[in-house]
Amino acid sequence: MAVIILILLIYFIHEQFEFSVVKKFTYFFLPGFSLIQVFLVFESSSKNWLILAIAICIGGAVGYYQAKYSKIKQQLTPVYYFYEAKKERKIYKKVVLVKGGRHYLYGWFTIFFVQLFIQIGLLAQKGDITHHLYEELLNDLFSIYRFQGLEEKSDSWYAWALYGASSLFYLFFLMRKYPKVREILFHTDKEELVEEGGIK
C-alpha cells in the first residue's frame, strides 16, 4: 500500500506542474454534485452547522489562494481535417489550459488535513491518515472514483462540503482573474475554429 500511495503522490504532484484542459465536467459537474451530496445527507445540529461553516470558510479561502497563483495558456488543438487541392488542411479549436503549481498543492494538503481534523477532532471518529491520503489521491487523479461507494461515503458529508466549496470558489476566482476561462466554460457554443493557415 505504501508503495502505491508514494507512486500516486509523485504522479499527482507532477500533474500539478503540467497544464490541463479546462473542462465542464471537472469545473462544474463534480463541485455541484458534491454540494448536492451534502444537501442529501446533512443532518441539522449545532455541531454540524459549525462544521459546515468551517468547511465553507476554509474551502473559500483555499479556492481563492489556489486561483490567485494559477496560470493559464491558450492552445490550438486539431478537431478534424479535410483535403484541398490534394493537400491536407487541419481545423483547430482554441482551448484553455490551467496549471495550479505548488500553491495548488498547498491548498490541496490544507483541505486534506482540515478534513482529518474534522473527522478526528470534532466528530471523534477513527481515522487512518494513510487510507485517507490514498482515497483523496484516487479522487483527484480519477474523477470517476468519487462516485464509488456513495452510500459508504454518506457519513463524510464534510469532505464533500470541503471539496465542493473549495472547487466552486476556485472556479469563481479563476474566472474573475482570467475571463478566457469563463468564455470557454459558458460560451462553448461559440467555439472559435481556426484553419491551419490562420495559425500564428
Residue frames as a rotation matrix with the C-alpha (Angstrom) as fourth column:
MET 1
0.563 0.826 0.000 0.00
0.826 -0.563 0.000 0.00
0.000 0.000 -1.000 0.00
ALA 2
0.420 -0.467 -0.778 2.78
0.230 -0.775 0.589 2.43
-0.878 -0.426 -0.218 0.94
VAL 3
-0.659 -0.706 0.260 4.47
0.389 -0.025 0.921 1.98
-0.643 0.708 0.291 -2.45
ILE 4
-0.197 0.687 0.700 1.19
0.959 -0.012 0.283 2.55
0.203 0.727 -0.656 -4.31
ILE 5
0.741 0.483 -0.466 0.49
0.608 -0.777 0.162 5.71
-0.284 -0.404 -0.870 -2.31
LEU 6
-0.010 -0.845 -0.535 4.00
0.181 -0.528 0.830 7.01
-0.984 -0.089 0.158 -2.97
ILE 7
-0.729 -0.229 0.645 3.63
0.637 0.119 0.762 6.41
-0.251 0.966 0.059 -6.72
LEU 8
0.206 0.904 0.374 0.22
0.941 -0.288 0.179 8.10
0.270 0.315 -0.910 -6.78
LEU 9
0.647 0.009 -0.762 1.52
0.460 -0.802 0.381 11.03
-0.608 -0.597 -0.523 -4.73
ILE 10
-0.438 -0.881 -0.180 4.51
0.268 -0.319 0.909 11.58
-0.858 0.350 0.375 -7.01
TYR 11
-0.607 0.275 0.745 2.28
0.786 0.074 0.613 11.41
0.113 0.959 -0.261 -10.09
PHE 12
0.494 0.861 -0.125 -0.28
0.868 -0.479 0.133 13.76
0.055 -0.174 -0.983 -8.52
ILE 13
0.334 -0.464 -0.821 2.39
0.286 -0.780 0.557 16.31
-0.898 -0.421 -0.128 -7.61
HIS 14
-0.717 -0.640 0.278 3.86
0.412 -0.067 0.909 16.09
-0.563 0.766 0.312 -11.11
GLU 15
-0.218 0.732 0.645 0.42
0.956 0.027 0.293 16.70
0.198 0.681 -0.705 -12.65
GLN 16
0.615 0.493 -0.616 0.03
0.661 -0.748 0.061 19.98
-0.430 -0.445 -0.786 -10.78
PHE 17
-0.077 -0.726 -0.684 3.01
-0.076 -0.679 0.730 21.39
-0.994 0.109 -0.003 -12.65
GLU 18
-0.857 -0.069 0.511 1.53
0.482 0.249 0.840 20.47
-0.185 0.966 -0.180 -16.03
PHE 19
-0.683 0.662 -0.309 -1.16
-0.692 -0.722 -0.017 22.37
-0.234 0.202 0.951 -17.91
SER 20
-0.766 0.524 0.372 -4.54
0.521 0.845 -0.116 20.60
-0.375 0.105 -0.921 -18.14
VAL 21
-0.759 0.513 0.401 -7.55
0.185 -0.420 0.888 21.44
0.624 0.748 0.224 -20.31
VAL 22
-0.799 0.578 0.166 -10.44
-0.471 -0.429 -0.770 23.29
-0.374 -0.694 0.615 -18.67
LYS 23
-0.777 0.561 -0.284 -13.50
0.164 0.617 0.770 21.00
0.608 0.552 -0.571 -18.84
LYS 24
-0.134 0.832 0.538 -17.08
-0.715 -0.457 0.529 21.49
0.686 -0.314 0.657 -17.69
PHE 25
0.498 0.353 -0.792 -17.19
0.148 0.865 0.479 18.06
0.854 -0.356 0.379 -16.05
THR 26
-0.238 -0.719 -0.652 -14.33
0.835 0.191 -0.516 18.90
0.496 -0.668 0.555 -13.69
TYR 27
-0.945 -0.282 0.166 -15.15
0.193 -0.890 -0.412 22.54
0.264 -0.357 0.896 -13.03
PHE 28
-0.434 0.862 0.262 -18.97
-0.784 -0.504 0.362 22.40
0.444 -0.048 0.895 -12.93
PHE 29
0.301 0.714 -0.632 -20.40
-0.362 0.699 0.617 18.93
0.882 0.043 0.469 -12.51
LEU 30
-0.150 -0.423 -0.894 -18.16
0.572 0.700 -0.427 17.48
0.807 -0.575 0.137 -9.77
PRO 31
-0.978 -0.192 0.076 -18.35
0.055 -0.597 -0.800 20.50
0.199 -0.779 0.595 -7.42
GLY 32
-0.354 0.924 0.140 -22.10
-0.850 -0.381 0.363 20.78
0.389 0.009 0.921 -7.98
PHE 33
0.248 0.392 -0.886 -22.56
-0.091 0.920 0.382 17.06
0.964 -0.014 0.264 -7.37
SER 34
-0.626 -0.579 -0.522 -20.56
0.484 0.237 -0.842 17.38
0.611 -0.780 0.132 -4.14
LEU 35
-0.906 0.308 0.291 -22.85
-0.421 -0.739 -0.526 20.07
0.053 -0.599 0.799 -2.77
ILE 36
0.061 0.940 -0.337 -25.91
-0.744 0.267 0.612 18.02
0.665 0.213 0.716 -3.72
GLN 37
-0.076 -0.183 -0.980 -24.45
0.349 0.916 -0.198 15.14
0.934 -0.357 -0.006 -1.70
VAL 38
-0.960 -0.276 -0.053 -24.11
0.161 -0.386 -0.908 17.47
0.230 -0.880 0.415 1.29
PHE 39
-0.528 0.831 0.178 -27.73
-0.825 -0.551 0.128 18.58
0.204 -0.079 0.976 0.91
LEU 40
0.153 0.639 -0.754 -28.97
-0.449 0.725 0.523 14.97
0.880 0.258 0.398 0.73
VAL 41
0.136 -0.180 -0.974 -27.21
0.566 0.821 -0.073 13.60
0.813 -0.542 0.214 3.81
PHE 42
-0.728 -0.469 0.499 -26.77
-0.071 -0.673 -0.736 16.66
0.682 -0.571 0.457 6.03
GLU 43
0.139 0.728 -0.671 -28.44
0.812 0.304 0.498 16.34
0.567 -0.614 -0.549 9.44
SER 44
0.201 0.007 0.980 -29.19
-0.132 -0.991 0.035 19.58
0.971 -0.137 -0.198 11.22
SER 45
0.642 -0.080 -0.763 -27.43
0.760 0.201 0.618 20.04
0.104 -0.976 0.190 14.56
SER 46
0.935 -0.299 -0.192 -25.40
-0.225 -0.917 0.330 22.80
-0.275 -0.266 -0.924 16.14
LYS 47
0.101 -0.954 0.284 -22.19
-0.050 0.280 0.959 20.82
-0.994 -0.111 -0.020 15.66
ASN 48
-0.018 -0.070 0.997 -22.94
0.888 0.458 0.048 20.02
-0.460 0.886 0.054 12.01
TRP 49
0.880 0.348 0.322 -23.79
0.457 -0.803 -0.383 23.65
0.125 0.484 -0.866 11.23
LEU 50
0.669 -0.717 -0.196 -20.50
-0.384 -0.560 0.734 24.69
-0.636 -0.416 -0.650 12.81
ILE 51
-0.147 -0.730 0.668 -18.61
0.316 0.605 0.731 22.12
-0.937 0.319 0.141 10.75
LEU 52
0.357 0.359 0.862 -20.40
0.924 0.001 -0.383 23.24
-0.139 0.933 -0.331 7.58
ALA 53
0.996 -0.004 -0.085 -19.48
-0.008 -0.999 -0.040 26.87
-0.085 0.040 -0.996 8.28
ILE 54
0.264 -0.962 0.068 -15.84
-0.304 -0.016 0.952 25.86
-0.915 -0.272 -0.297 8.83
ALA 55
-0.093 -0.268 0.959 -15.85
0.697 0.670 0.254 23.84
-0.711 0.692 0.125 5.59
ILE 56
0.693 0.429 0.579 -17.27
0.718 -0.478 -0.505 26.74
0.060 0.767 -0.639 3.55
CYS 57
0.912 -0.363 -0.190 -14.92
-0.289 -0.899 0.330 29.35
-0.291 -0.246 -0.925 5.05
ILE 58
0.022 -0.958 0.287 -11.79
-0.219 0.275 0.936 27.24
-0.975 -0.084 -0.204 4.67
GLY 59
0.060 0.071 0.996 -12.89
0.832 0.548 -0.089 26.00
-0.552 0.833 -0.026 1.25
GLY 60
0.917 0.332 0.220 -13.43
0.398 -0.776 -0.490 29.59
0.008 0.537 -0.844 0.12
ALA 61
0.649 -0.738 -0.184 -10.03
-0.513 -0.604 0.610 30.71
-0.561 -0.302 -0.771 1.41
VAL 62
-0.167 -0.714 0.679 -8.27
0.142 0.665 0.734 27.76
-0.976 0.219 -0.010 -0.22
GLY 63
0.374 0.392 0.840 -10.12
0.866 0.177 -0.468 28.28
-0.333 0.903 -0.273 -3.51
TYR 64
0.994 -0.034 -0.101 -9.11
-0.057 -0.971 -0.232 31.94
-0.090 0.237 -0.967 -3.57
TYR 65
0.316 -0.947 0.065 -5.49
-0.505 -0.110 0.856 31.09
-0.803 -0.303 -0.512 -2.76
GLN 66
-0.121 -0.344 0.931 -5.26
0.501 0.789 0.356 28.41
-0.857 0.510 0.077 -5.44
ALA 67
0.639 0.446 0.627 -6.84
0.762 -0.252 -0.597 30.62
-0.108 0.859 -0.501 -8.11
LYS 68
0.871 -0.306 -0.384 -4.60
-0.218 -0.942 0.257 33.57
-0.440 -0.140 -0.887 -7.22
TYR 69
-0.036 -0.999 -0.025 -1.46
-0.616 0.002 0.788 31.68
-0.787 0.044 -0.615 -8.20
SER 70
0.250 0.181 0.951 -2.84
0.501 0.817 -0.287 29.55
-0.829 0.548 0.114 -11.04
LYS 71
-0.509 -0.443 -0.738 -1.63
-0.458 -0.586 0.668 30.17
-0.729 0.678 0.095 -14.57
ILE 72
0.506 0.694 0.513 -3.39
0.177 0.498 -0.849 29.63
-0.844 0.520 0.129 -17.87
LYS 73
-0.678 -0.586 -0.444 -2.45
-0.325 -0.302 0.896 29.42
-0.659 0.752 0.015 -21.52
GLN 74
0.514 0.823 -0.241 -4.35
-0.566 0.114 -0.816 29.09
-0.644 0.557 0.525 -24.78
GLN 75
-0.642 -0.699 0.314 -3.63
-0.263 0.585 0.767 26.35
-0.720 0.410 -0.560 -27.23
LEU 76
0.070 0.621 -0.781 -4.91
-0.996 0.004 -0.086 25.16
-0.050 0.784 0.619 -30.58
THR 77
-0.508 -0.174 0.843 -5.94
-0.278 0.960 0.031 21.53
-0.815 -0.218 -0.536 -30.75
PRO 78
-0.846 0.170 -0.506 -6.88
-0.495 0.102 0.863 19.77
0.198 0.980 -0.002 -34.03
VAL 79
-0.254 0.841 0.477 -10.52
-0.541 0.285 -0.791 18.65
-0.802 -0.460 0.382 -34.26
TYR 80
0.557 0.341 0.757 -10.75
0.381 0.705 -0.598 17.47
-0.737 0.622 0.263 -37.87
TYR 81
-0.490 -0.744 -0.454 -9.11
-0.201 -0.410 0.890 17.83
-0.848 0.527 0.051 -41.26
PHE 82
0.718 0.655 0.236 -10.03
0.117 0.220 -0.968 17.94
-0.687 0.723 0.081 -44.92
TYR 83
-0.277 -0.810 0.516 -8.26
0.721 0.180 0.670 17.79
-0.635 0.558 0.534 -48.25
GLU 84
0.784 0.423 -0.455 -7.97
0.038 -0.764 -0.644 20.78
-0.620 0.487 -0.615 -50.52
ALA 85
0.678 -0.524 -0.516 -6.00
-0.700 -0.246 -0.670 20.69
0.224 0.815 -0.534 -53.76
LYS 86
0.616 -0.354 -0.703 -4.66
0.164 0.931 -0.325 17.30
0.770 0.085 0.632 -52.68
LYS 87
-0.588 -0.783 0.203 -3.24
-0.051 -0.214 -0.975 18.83
0.808 -0.584 0.086 -49.52
GLU 88
-0.028 0.544 -0.839 -4.35
0.878 0.415 0.240 18.02
0.478 -0.729 -0.489 -46.00
ARG 89
-0.428 -0.011 0.904 -5.79
-0.232 -0.965 -0.122 21.03
0.874 -0.261 0.410 -44.15
LYS 90
-0.525 0.192 -0.829 -6.43
0.772 0.517 -0.369 20.86
0.358 -0.834 -0.419 -40.42
ILE 91
0.177 0.637 0.751 -9.08
-0.090 -0.749 0.656 22.70
0.980 -0.184 -0.075 -38.45
TYR 92
-0.694 -0.532 -0.485 -8.14
0.464 0.186 -0.866 23.66
0.551 -0.826 0.118 -34.92
LYS 93
0.565 0.822 0.071 -10.15
0.391 -0.343 0.854 24.62
0.726 -0.455 -0.515 -31.84
LYS 94
-0.306 -0.647 0.698 -8.91
-0.372 -0.594 -0.713 27.06
0.876 -0.478 -0.059 -29.24
VAL 95
0.533 0.413 -0.739 -8.74
0.509 0.541 0.669 25.56
0.676 -0.733 0.078 -25.75
VAL 96
0.335 -0.393 0.856 -7.70
-0.704 -0.708 -0.049 26.97
0.626 -0.586 -0.514 -22.38
LEU 97
0.271 -0.352 -0.896 -5.33
0.476 0.858 -0.193 25.10
0.837 -0.374 0.400 -20.10
VAL 98
0.711 0.026 0.703 -4.68
-0.542 -0.616 0.572 25.70
0.448 -0.787 -0.424 -16.39
LYS 99
-0.043 -0.750 -0.661 -1.69
0.371 0.602 -0.707 24.92
0.928 -0.276 0.252 -14.20
GLY 100
0.879 0.476 -0.027 -2.01
0.168 -0.256 0.952 25.04
0.447 -0.841 -0.305 -10.41
GLY 101
0.017 -0.978 0.210 1.63
-0.204 -0.209 -0.956 24.58
0.979 -0.027 -0.203 -9.40
ARG 102
-0.703 -0.434 -0.564 2.91
0.399 0.415 -0.817 24.38
0.589 -0.799 -0.119 -5.84
HIS 103
-0.849 0.420 0.320 0.28
-0.528 -0.669 -0.523 26.76
-0.006 -0.613 0.790 -4.48
TYR 104
0.141 0.898 -0.417 -2.48
-0.776 0.362 0.516 24.44
0.614 0.251 0.748 -5.65
LEU 105
-0.094 -0.274 -0.957 -0.71
0.269 0.919 -0.289 21.64
0.959 -0.284 -0.013 -3.78
TYR 106
-0.965 -0.245 0.094 -0.55
-0.002 -0.352 -0.936 23.73
0.262 -0.903 0.340 -0.62
GLY 107
-0.385 0.904 0.189 -4.30
-0.919 -0.394 0.016 24.24
0.089 -0.167 0.982 -0.84
TRP 108
0.215 0.443 -0.870 -4.93
-0.437 0.841 0.320 20.57
0.873 0.312 0.375 -1.54
PHE 109
-0.468 -0.471 -0.747 -2.97
0.438 0.611 -0.659 19.46
0.768 -0.636 -0.080 1.52
THR 110
-0.907 0.220 0.358 -4.75
-0.410 -0.652 -0.638 22.10
0.093 -0.726 0.682 3.62
ILE 111
0.061 0.983 -0.171 -8.12
-0.920 0.122 0.374 20.64
0.388 0.134 0.912 2.65
PHE 112
0.080 -0.099 -0.992 -6.81
-0.027 0.994 -0.102 17.14
0.996 0.035 0.077 3.36
PHE 113
-0.777 -0.475 -0.413 -5.63
0.382 0.166 -0.909 17.96
0.500 -0.864 0.052 6.88
VAL 114
-0.692 0.634 0.346 -8.73
-0.721 -0.634 -0.281 20.01
0.041 -0.444 0.895 7.70
GLN 115
0.203 0.762 -0.614 -10.81
-0.645 0.576 0.502 17.01
0.737 0.294 0.609 6.68
LEU 116
-0.206 -0.371 -0.906 -8.82
0.402 0.812 -0.424 14.83
0.892 -0.451 -0.018 9.09
PHE 117
-0.972 -0.170 0.160 -9.18
-0.051 -0.515 -0.856 17.42
0.228 -0.840 0.492 11.85
ILE 118
-0.261 0.954 0.144 -12.95
-0.924 -0.291 0.249 17.49
0.280 -0.068 0.958 11.43
GLN 119
0.309 0.404 -0.861 -13.20
-0.296 0.901 0.317 13.71
0.904 0.157 0.399 11.43
ILE 120
-0.155 -0.492 -0.857 -10.87
0.622 0.625 -0.472 13.00
0.768 -0.605 0.209 14.34
GLY 121
-0.930 -0.365 -0.048 -11.00
0.275 -0.600 -0.752 16.21
0.246 -0.712 0.658 16.36
LEU 122
-0.693 0.700 0.172 -14.61
-0.719 -0.688 -0.099 17.38
0.049 -0.193 0.980 16.01
LEU 123
0.287 0.864 -0.414 -16.53
-0.809 0.449 0.378 14.19
0.513 0.226 0.828 15.24
ALA 124
-0.089 -0.427 0.900 -14.31
-0.881 0.456 0.129 11.86
-0.465 -0.781 -0.417 17.30
GLN 125
0.939 0.342 -0.047 -14.25
-0.315 0.793 -0.521 9.29
-0.141 0.504 0.852 14.50
LYS 126
0.274 -0.869 0.412 -11.34
0.216 0.473 0.854 6.97
-0.937 -0.146 0.317 13.94
GLY 127
0.908 0.001 -0.420 -9.16
-0.383 -0.409 -0.829 7.95
-0.172 0.913 -0.371 11.02
ASP 128
0.364 -0.812 0.457 -6.31
0.630 0.576 0.521 6.32
-0.686 0.099 0.721 9.14
ILE 129
0.275 -0.296 -0.915 -4.15
-0.401 -0.900 0.171 9.03
-0.874 0.320 -0.366 7.55
THR 130
-0.767 -0.636 0.087 -2.62
-0.224 0.392 0.892 6.60
-0.602 0.664 -0.444 5.04
HIS 131
-0.436 0.690 0.578 -6.02
0.809 0.582 -0.083 5.32
-0.393 0.432 -0.812 3.92
HIS 132
0.540 0.674 -0.504 -7.44
0.419 -0.735 -0.533 8.85
-0.730 0.077 -0.679 3.61
LEU 133
-0.123 -0.672 -0.730 -4.45
-0.512 -0.587 0.627 10.01
-0.850 0.451 -0.272 1.59
TYR 134
-0.872 -0.165 0.461 -4.92
0.217 0.715 0.665 7.04
-0.439 0.679 -0.588 -0.75
GLU 135
-0.008 0.971 0.240 -8.64
0.883 0.119 -0.455 7.84
-0.470 0.208 -0.858 -1.14
GLU 136
0.529 0.220 -0.819 -8.05
0.037 -0.971 -0.237 11.54
-0.848 0.095 -0.522 -1.85
LEU 137
-0.522 -0.777 -0.351 -5.35
-0.418 -0.125 0.900 10.83
-0.743 0.617 -0.260 -4.41
LEU 138
-0.736 0.328 0.592 -7.67
0.610 0.700 0.371 8.46
-0.293 0.634 -0.716 -6.26
ASN 139
0.300 0.918 -0.261 -10.48
0.709 -0.397 -0.583 11.03
-0.638 -0.010 -0.770 -6.09
ASP 140
0.419 -0.172 -0.892 -8.35
-0.302 -0.952 0.042 13.73
-0.856 0.252 -0.451 -7.67
LEU 141
-0.672 -0.724 -0.158 -6.48
-0.420 0.196 0.886 11.62
-0.610 0.661 -0.436 -10.19
PHE 142
-0.897 0.441 0.021 -9.52
0.311 0.597 0.739 9.64
0.314 0.670 -0.673 -11.35
SER 143
-0.749 0.598 0.285 -12.67
-0.647 -0.754 -0.116 11.77
0.146 -0.271 0.951 -11.10
ILE 144
0.008 0.812 -0.584 -14.98
-0.472 0.518 0.713 8.78
0.881 0.270 0.387 -11.60
TYR 145
-0.572 -0.308 -0.760 -13.69
0.424 0.682 -0.595 7.32
0.702 -0.663 -0.260 -8.32
ARG 146
-0.920 0.251 0.301 -15.72
-0.390 -0.659 -0.643 9.93
0.037 -0.709 0.704 -6.41
PHE 147
-0.030 0.983 -0.183 -18.87
-0.925 0.042 0.378 8.06
0.379 0.181 0.907 -7.44
GLN 148
-0.302 -0.147 -0.942 -17.70
0.000 0.988 -0.154 4.75
0.953 -0.046 -0.299 -5.96
GLY 149
-0.387 0.150 -0.910 -19.49
0.821 0.506 -0.266 3.64
0.420 -0.850 -0.319 -2.79
LEU 150
-0.461 0.242 0.854 -21.59
-0.143 -0.970 0.197 6.76
0.876 -0.031 0.481 -2.32
GLU 151
0.639 0.763 -0.101 -23.62
-0.050 0.173 0.984 5.11
0.768 -0.623 0.149 0.45
GLU 152
0.390 -0.580 -0.716 -20.48
0.896 0.419 0.148 4.33
0.214 -0.699 0.683 2.44
LYS 153
-0.653 -0.713 0.255 -19.30
0.665 -0.701 -0.256 7.92
0.362 0.002 0.932 1.99
SER 154
0.216 0.847 0.486 -22.57
0.425 -0.530 0.734 9.45
0.879 0.048 -0.474 3.20
ASP 155
0.718 0.007 -0.696 -21.14
0.689 -0.143 0.710 9.96
-0.094 -0.990 -0.108 6.70
SER 156
-0.324 -0.922 -0.213 -18.32
0.802 -0.387 0.455 12.01
-0.502 -0.023 0.864 5.18
TRP 157
0.601 0.654 0.460 -20.56
0.797 -0.533 -0.283 14.88
0.060 0.536 -0.842 4.07
TYR 158
0.726 -0.383 -0.571 -17.98
-0.005 -0.834 0.552 17.34
-0.687 -0.398 -0.608 5.43
ALA 159
-0.375 -0.870 0.321 -15.46
0.336 0.195 0.921 16.02
-0.864 0.454 0.219 2.89
TRP 160
-0.073 0.459 0.885 -17.98
0.996 -0.013 0.089 16.70
0.053 0.888 -0.456 0.10
ALA 161
0.866 0.447 -0.224 -18.56
0.476 -0.874 0.096 20.17
-0.153 -0.189 -0.970 1.57
LEU 162
0.252 -0.868 -0.428 -14.84
0.007 -0.441 0.898 20.96
-0.968 -0.229 -0.105 1.67
TYR 163
-0.568 -0.481 0.668 -14.29
0.607 0.302 0.735 19.73
-0.555 0.823 0.120 -1.88
GLY 164
0.167 0.741 0.651 -17.38
0.978 -0.206 -0.017 21.43
0.122 0.639 -0.759 -3.29
ALA 165
0.867 0.179 -0.465 -16.72
0.317 -0.918 0.237 24.77
-0.385 -0.353 -0.853 -1.58
SER 166
0.003 -0.954 -0.301 -13.03
0.014 -0.301 0.953 24.93
-1.000 -0.007 0.013 -2.46
SER 167
-0.533 -0.198 0.822 -13.70
0.744 0.352 0.567 23.91
-0.402 0.915 -0.040 -6.07
LEU 168
0.401 0.778 0.483 -16.51
0.904 -0.421 -0.073 26.40
0.146 0.466 -0.873 -6.66
PHE 169
0.804 -0.195 -0.562 -14.62
0.080 -0.901 0.426 29.28
-0.590 -0.387 -0.709 -5.05
TYR 170
-0.295 -0.939 0.178 -11.56
0.263 0.099 0.960 28.29
-0.919 0.330 0.218 -7.07
LEU 171
-0.270 0.283 0.920 -13.64
0.962 0.132 0.241 28.42
-0.053 0.950 -0.308 -10.25
PHE 172
0.762 0.642 -0.085 -15.21
0.643 -0.765 -0.020 31.76
-0.078 -0.040 -0.996 -9.30
PHE 173
0.576 -0.601 -0.554 -11.90
-0.130 -0.736 0.664 33.49
-0.807 -0.311 -0.502 -8.60
LEU 174
-0.423 -0.710 0.563 -10.22
0.476 0.354 0.805 31.82
-0.771 0.608 0.189 -11.58
MET 175
0.086 0.547 0.833 -12.89
0.992 -0.120 -0.023 33.22
0.088 0.828 -0.553 -13.91
ARG 176
0.917 0.203 -0.343 -12.50
0.274 -0.946 0.171 36.67
-0.290 -0.251 -0.924 -12.36
LYS 177
0.158 -0.952 -0.262 -8.76
-0.120 -0.282 0.952 36.56
-0.980 -0.119 -0.159 -12.90
TYR 178
-0.884 -0.466 0.035 -8.91
-0.069 0.205 0.976 35.00
-0.462 0.861 -0.213 -16.36
PRO 179
-0.032 0.933 -0.358 -12.02
-0.720 -0.270 -0.639 35.92
-0.693 0.238 0.680 -18.42
LYS 180
-0.373 -0.173 -0.912 -10.88
-0.858 0.439 0.267 33.35
0.354 0.882 -0.312 -21.01
VAL 181
-0.999 0.037 -0.013 -11.79
0.039 0.896 -0.443 30.58
-0.005 -0.443 -0.897 -18.57
ARG 182
-0.359 0.926 -0.120 -15.32
-0.117 -0.172 -0.978 31.97
-0.926 -0.337 0.170 -18.25
GLU 183
-0.025 0.324 -0.946 -15.62
-0.953 -0.294 -0.076 32.23
-0.303 0.899 0.316 -22.03
ILE 184
-0.683 -0.329 -0.652 -14.54
-0.581 0.785 0.213 28.65
0.442 0.524 -0.727 -22.62
LEU 185
-0.947 0.320 -0.017 -16.96
0.252 0.710 -0.657 27.31
-0.199 -0.627 -0.753 -19.98
PHE 186
-0.251 0.915 -0.315 -20.02
0.162 -0.282 -0.946 29.44
-0.954 -0.289 -0.077 -20.71
HIS 187
0.381 0.370 -0.847 -19.74
-0.686 -0.502 -0.527 30.05
-0.620 0.782 0.062 -24.44
THR 188
-0.503 -0.589 0.632 -18.78
-0.069 0.757 0.650 26.67
-0.861 0.283 -0.422 -25.87
ASP 189
0.391 0.700 0.597 -21.50
0.644 0.256 -0.721 27.15
-0.658 0.667 -0.351 -28.48
LYS 190
0.972 -0.108 -0.208 -19.32
-0.210 -0.796 -0.568 29.92
-0.104 0.596 -0.796 -29.87
GLU 191
0.399 -0.871 0.287 -16.14
0.371 0.440 0.818 27.90
-0.838 -0.220 0.499 -30.16
GLU 192
0.569 -0.295 -0.768 -13.64
-0.690 -0.679 -0.250 29.54
-0.448 0.672 -0.590 -32.44
LEU 193
0.629 -0.344 0.697 -12.33
0.497 0.868 -0.020 27.25
-0.598 0.359 0.716 -35.15
VAL 194
0.391 -0.621 -0.679 -9.12
-0.641 -0.713 0.284 28.17
-0.661 0.324 -0.677 -36.92
GLU 195
0.992 -0.111 -0.059 -7.73
0.023 0.620 -0.785 26.83
0.123 0.777 0.617 -40.16
GLU 196
0.483 -0.873 -0.069 -4.14
0.810 0.416 0.414 25.72
-0.332 -0.256 0.908 -40.35
GLY 197
-0.098 -0.542 0.835 -3.21
0.818 -0.522 -0.242 28.68
0.567 0.659 0.495 -42.49
GLY 198
0.489 0.396 0.777 -4.58
-0.017 -0.887 0.462 31.05
0.872 -0.239 -0.427 -39.86
ILE 199
0.795 -0.250 -0.552 -2.33
0.606 0.307 0.734 29.87
-0.014 -0.918 0.396 -37.04
LYS 200
0.639 -0.594 0.488 0.19
-0.328 -0.785 -0.526 32.42
0.696 0.176 -0.696 -35.87
